Every structure is written in structure tokens, then in C-alpha cells.
Amino acid sequence: MSNTYQKTVLDNGIRIVTEKIPSRTASAGIWVNVGARDEQPHNNGSAHFVEHMLFKGTASRTAQEIAQEFDTLGGMSNAFTSGETTSYYATVLDDQVERLVGLLGDIFQHSLFAEEEVVREREVVLQEISMVEDTPDDRIHELFTGNLWGPHPLGYTVLGPREIVAGLDSAGLREYMRREYTPERIIIAASGNVEHERFCHLWEKQLGGMSGSNKGVGRQPPAVLAPVRKLYKKKLEQAHLVLGTYGLPLVAPERYALYLLHVLLGGNMSSRLFQEVREKAGLAYSIYSYLSSFTDSGYLGVYLGVDPAVVNKALALVAREIKGLRQSKVSKSKLAGAKDYAKAGIFLSAENMESRMTRIARNELTFGRYVPFDEVAAGFDQVRLEDISALAAQLFSRPLAATVLGPVKEKDMDWFPLDLE
């Protein structure tokens, strides 16, 4: 869908990727190949805290002036931290791109990390941690991944433990950013009405002088652990459940089959889990499967919230549907529907400038190249029924891990269906 993609690598290793699309808007962002897995137990939460601090004042702008300038640009700005990535981005009118580059470049290079701002923002982050702890359908995922990955950094929470965050200070955050935000881990991406050469020139002026260690990303792949099944008692109206198993890395050749397997299992309203557990059995309002994939690993999870009295019935139903996939109980028409759903999502996202910017940045991070939309569509088209059953047999050859949060007693839990025997 695009033949206007261009890529430039600055002398210091920063990559700039753009996609010119006729529009009155442009979406641009800084993407850093750094996240919670690049932390240690003593500084878990640093990547996320750094992300917050980049909006809290530079040598030439106060925190309020930064907020006002983003608002004045008239578009939408945001930032996020994940397990492997941190991003700062905005969508603006095309005639505001130069101002946006100046603002992003300033906060990225010249943030002060003033101690009084760190103290103030620490309280904000601690409230964010409290908010997740008070939101069981968010907290359950943190508990599950912590059990799935064990002591490996992929098991860390992005926000960090309360006691660690309470001790993070200006010097430590500054050092974390200096050590991790190196040029070879930085990608600048833009989609929309952007002239590539002009855009590169603007960023060369902003970040061309940036230097770093060029040490690369020193990540260790996680070990495959025995499935953990754990109950966390909490006084709630519902029991929240996440079940899952190890999946595939982002770059796995079977990634198209994996996505279609997820769609068939619990990825939309016609999926097995939605139809059987919600529509026919009436056990859950919210039930879905999801994929969490990283550069060297991943997992497939299933979330559902149910009445505490039917936890075991729900577990057994989910296990039954997973076994059905493993036993090749997928029709040609169901697979064709999953392919149509997957391809529609890809092409519909192409209508959104922020989605396109995110896509080219992630493709550069993951594959080091532009991935055409038609290549993705062809990837889905090539998946066969036997590919789905072979992958299901591979992924579900081992018992499922499970985490339950809610007013349930351990003596009442029946984990046996999750052995998939």
C-alpha cells in the first residue's frame, strides 16, 4: 500500500524511517529498544519512571510549558513503556512537524531530572501502581507473567514494585537513561505528509551529536519453567483467571499461524471461547485470548472473569476448547473467517496515521526492514489447516499455567483439566 517508505541511518547509528502519505496530518515518534526486561531487581521500574520524567522539565522548558506546547500543537501526544520498548510520539498537522521535532528532541536530550520533580512524580507513579492493584483485570496479568517467567526480567512489572520505585532517585534514573538510551537502540519514525530528507535533517540537528556505547542489546532469553498454578485470595465480586502457555518469538516463521490460532481460540466474537463460555454457557461477560510476543520468546494467554462458584466449570470448558484445537477440530470455513478477520484488521489500521507510524517503527525494531501490507496478507493466506493443528499440538503439548485472583479457596480448586489429558 505504500511505495514511499524511506530509511536513513545517521552516522551515530540512529535509524530514521518515514512513510509519506497524502494527508494534512503526520504522526512522529521516538522509539527506544528499552523496557522493563532491561532492568535489574534493584531498579525495576526505571524505564517507566524515565518515560514520565522526560515530560517534567528541560533546560529551556518547564513541565507546564512542555504540556502547553504539546497541547498547542493541536494533535494527540502520548508515551508508553512495555517489556521491551519505550516510545514518545504525537500526531499533529503537517505544518507543525518541525515544532514537534524540536519539542521531542528537547525532552529526549535535555530533561533535567530535577530531584524535586522526581519526588513529585514518584507519588504519581505510586498512585499508578495502586490503580493497577485496585483493578483486578489488570493485576491478574502481572501476577500471571511473574509466575510464567519466574525470576527472569520478562516477569518484572513495567511499573516496578512499590518499595523499589519509592527508592528511585534523580541520579539513578539519569544513569539508567545514559546507559540504556544509546543511538543504536533508537528509531525515529513518521507517517503522513512528511518529507524524508527534511525530516532527517531536522533530527540530525537534534540528535546527530548523540553518542553512546554501541554495546547492543544484552538480553538473555528466558528459561521454560514448569507450569505454575497459583491462587491469590482477594475479596472481590468476581474471580479473575489467566491461563496460558509459552508461545513464539515475534520473528518466528509460524507467527501467522499463531495469530490465526489465537483468533480461532478467543480472538473475536465468533471464536470458540466466546461462543462456548459466554454465549452458550453464560459463564463470563469478558473472555478472550491474547498473544504477548517478544524478540526471543512469548506466550499465549486466556483471560476470563467469572462467578467464584463456577471457576472449575469455566476452567474445564476452556481446557476442552483448547483440546479441540489440538485435535484439529477446525473447519475450512472457520479458518477462512479467521484469515478475513486478521487481514481486515491490518488494512483498517492503515487508515490511521498513528497506527502506520507505530507499524513501521515496530517492523524496524523487529525485522530491521519495512514489511508491506500485502506481504502480511499473503502470510495469512498461506496458512493451512494442518499448520494450525500442528502448532496447537506443539503449544499445548504441556499442561497450562494458571493464575486465579478472587474469593476462592485453594481446597475448592480443581486444576486437573489444565493438564490437557
N, C-alpha and C positions, 0 to 999 in steps of 0.2 A: 504493500500500500504506500510505500514511500521510497523514492529514489533520490531523496535529498539528504540522506544521512551522511554526516562527515565526522571525522575523528582526527584530533591533533594531540600529540604528546609534547608537553613543554619540556625544556631542557632538564628540568629538575625531576621529571617523571610524572607530574600531574597530568591526568588524561582529561581531555575536553571532548564531549560528544554532543552533537546537535542534530536536530531533525527539523528542517524548515517546512512549515505547513502554512498555507494561506490562512491568515486569521488576524483579528485585531488584538489577540492576546498572546502571551508567551508564559510558559512555566519553566522556571530555572531553579536548580538546587545544587548544593554541595553534598556529596555522598562520601562517607568515610568508612572504610572497611574495618570498623572497630565496633565492638559491642560488649555485652556482658561476659562473653566467653574469653575476652582478653583481659580478664581481671583475676585477682587472687582473693583468697578468703578475707584478707585484711583490708582490701579496698573495693570489695564488691559494692556496686552502685556508683562507681566513679564515672563511667561513661555517661550514664544518665544525668548525673549531677553536673558534669561538664556541659552537657547539652543545655541544661537550664541556665548555667552561668553565662553562656555566650550572649544572652539577652539582657544581662544585668550591668551593662556599662562598659564603655571603651574610653580611650584617652580623649576622644573628641565628642562622645555622645553619652548622655546619662541613660539609665534604664528606661525612664519615661520618654526620653527623646527617641530611643530605638523603637519603642512601642508606637509612638505617634507617627514616626516615619513609615513604618510598615503599614499603618492604617491609612496614611495619606497616599500611599501608592495605589490604594483603592482596590486591591485584589485580596487574595487569601494567602496567609503565610502560616507556616507551621514547622514543627521539628519533631523527630521521634528517635528513640533508641530501641534496638532489638538485640537479639542474641549475637548477631554478627555485624550489624550496620548502625550507623548514626547518620541522620540526614537533616539538612536545613534547607527549606525551599519556600517558594512563593509563586503565585500566578498573578500576573499584572498585565496591564495594557502594554502593547508592544512598544509604545514610545517611552515607557518607564523602565525598560530593561537596564539601561546604563545606571540609573539611580539604584536599582535593585542590586546590581553587581557591586556598586560602591558600598552599599549597606551590608550585604553579606560578607564582602571582603573585609570590612572593618571589624565586624563582630568575630569573624573567624580568626583574624590575626592579632587584634589589639584589645581583646577583652581583658579587663583589669583583674578580675577575681578578687575584688576588694573584700577584706575579711568581714566587714560589716554586712556586705551583700551576701556573702556565703552564709553567715549566721542567720540572716533573714530567710534566705532561700532554703536553708536546711529545714526550717519549720514547714515550709511549703511541701517539700519532698516527704517529710514525715507524715504530713496530712494525706499526701497521695498514697503512701503505704497504708495508712489507716483506712482509706477509702476502699482499697483493694481487699483488705482484711474484712471489711464490712460488706463486701459484695461476693457472696459465695460462688456465683457462677464465673467470677474471675479468679478467686483464690484457689479454687479446685484445680485449675490448670497449673498454677505454681507448685502446688503440692504434688501433683502427678509427675511433672517434669523433674522435680527434685528427687523423687523416688526412682524414676526411669533411668536418669543419668548418674545417680549417686554422687560421689564427690567431684565428678568432672565439672568444669566450668559451665557446660551447657545446662547443668542442673541449677545454676545460680539464678536468682530472680534479677530482672533488669533493674528494679528499683533498689535492690540491696536489702540486707537485714537492718532493722531499725537501729540496733546497737552499733553497727558499723557506720551507717550513714551519720549517726549522731557524732561520730568522731572525725569525719572527713573535714579537712580544713583547706584554706586557700593554697598553701604550699603543696599539699599532696595532690590537689586537683590540677594545679598548674603543671606539676611534674608528670602526672598521668597524660595530660594533653600533649606535652612536649615529647614524651616518649612514644606515644601511640599515633598521633596525628602527623605521620610522615608523608612526604609527597607521593610516594609510590602507592599509598593506600587511599589517595584522594581522587575522586572523579567529579568533574563539573558536568552537569547535563542540562540540556534545554530543548524544549519542543515548542513550536509555534512560529511566529513571524520573527525569526532570529537570523541575522547574517553571520555565518560561521566565522569568517575571518575577523570581522569587527568584534564579535563576542570573545574570540581567543585573545585579541589584542587587549581588550578590557581586563581579562583575567591575568594576562601576562604582566600587566602593570600592577595588579593587586597581589598575585601570589608567585610571580616569576622568581622573586628573590628568596622564596622559602626553601630551606634546606632541611635535611634530616639524615637519618642513619642508613636509609635504604636497606634495612635489615630483613625486609619481607615480613610476612605474617607467620609468626611462630606458633601455630596451633597444633595441639596433639589430638588425634581422633579419639573419641570416647570408646570405652570397652562395652561389649554387650554383656549385660548383667542378668542374673536370674530374675524372673518376673517378681516384682514386689506387689503385694496386695495389702492395702492399709486402710484402716477406718479411723477417721478423725471425728470424734463426737463433738457436736455443737448444737445448741438449742436453736433450731430453725423450723420453718413450716415444711420445707421440702428436704429430701435427701438429694444431694448433687453427686453425680457419678462421672468419672472419666475412665474409660477402658482403652487399652491400646497395645501396640507392639512396635518394634523397630521397623522403620521404613527404608527409604533410599535417599542418597545424596541428591542435591539439586541437579547435578550433571549426569545422573545415571541414564543410560540408554533407554531404560524401561520407564522413564518419567511420564511419558504419555499414557502408557498402560496404567501406571499408578494413579494418575489423576482420574482416569475413567473408572477405575476400580472404586475410588473414593466417591465419585458421583453416583455410581450404582448402589453403593452401600448406604450412604447417608448424606449425599451432597446436594439434594434438592427435594422438592415435594413428592416426586414420583419414585424416590429411592426406596429401597427395601425397608430401611429402618423407619422412615417417616410413615410409610404406608402401614407397616405391621405393628409398630409400637404405638404410634399416635393415632392413626386413622382407624385401625381395626380394633386394637386392644384398649385404646383410650387411656394409656398409662402416663403419657407425658405431653406437656404442651411444647416444650423445647427439646428437640433431639436432632443431632446432626453428627456427621463425621467430618474430620478435617485433617489436613496434612501440615506438618511442620518439618521443613527440609532445610538442611544446612549444606555447606560445601563438602562435607565429608560424612554426613550421617543424616538421620531424620527419623520421624515416627509418624504413624497413622493413629489418630485418636478418635474416640466416640464420646460425646458428651450427652447426658440427659439429666433432667430434673424430674423426680417422681415423688409420690407419696411414700413416706418411710415404710408403710405397711406392704408395699409391692416391690421393694428393692430386688428381692430374689427372683420374682417373676420377670421383672424387667431385664435383669442380668441374663436369665435363661433365654429370653426372646432375642436379645442382641446376639448372644452366642449362637443361637440357631440360625440366624440370618448370615452370620459370618461363615458358619459351616456350609451353608447353602452356596455361598460364593466359592468356597474352597472345592466344593463338589461339582463345580461347573454348571450350576443351575442359573445360567444367564441366557436369555433368548437373543436371537439376531436383532429383533426389533428393539429390545431394551438397550443393547449396545449401540445401535444406530441412534436412538434417542439421546443417550449419554454423549455421543460424539457431537450431535447437533447442539446440545446444551453447552458443551465445552467451547465449541467454535463460536457460538453466538456471544459468549462472554468475552472472548478475545476481540471480536470485531466491534462489539458495542463499546468496550473500553477505549477503542481507538477514537471515539468521538470526544473524549475528554482529554484536554491538554495535559493536566497533571498526571493522569494515568499513563500517557505516552512518554512524558519525561521520566516518570518512575520506571517504566518498562525499559527504556534504552539504558538507563543507569544500572538497573539490576542485570541486564544482559551483559553489560561491560564488566560488572563485578564478577559475574558467574562464569561467563563464556569467553570474555575478552573480545567480543565482537557484536555486531548488530545481527539480530535474528529476525528475518522478515516474517510478517504475519502469515503469509502463505506457507512458509516452512512449518510453522506451528500447526496450521490447519492440516497440512499433509501428514504431520506426525501423528495427529489423532486419527486421520483416515486410515493409516496403515496398521492400526492395532486390530488384531483378530480375536475372536472368542477364545481361542486356545492360549493367547497371550494373557488374557485376564485370568483364566483358571490357573495357568502356570504360576503367575505372580501371586495370586491368592494362596495357592498351595505353599509357595515359598514363604510369604509373610506370616501366614497363620499356621506354620508347622510347629510353633511353640505356644505354650499357654500364654494367655493375655495378662498383662499387668493391669492393676485396677486401684483406683483411689476413690473413697467414699467420704463425703463430708455431710454430717447431719445428725439428727436424733435417732441413731441406730445403735443397737448393742452388738458387740462382737459375737456373742453367743447365738445371735439370730441370723448371722451372715452365712449364706451358702455360696462359697466361692467355686464350688466344683464345676459348674457349667463352663467357667472360663478356661478350664483345661482343654476345651475343644475336643474332647474324646468322643 
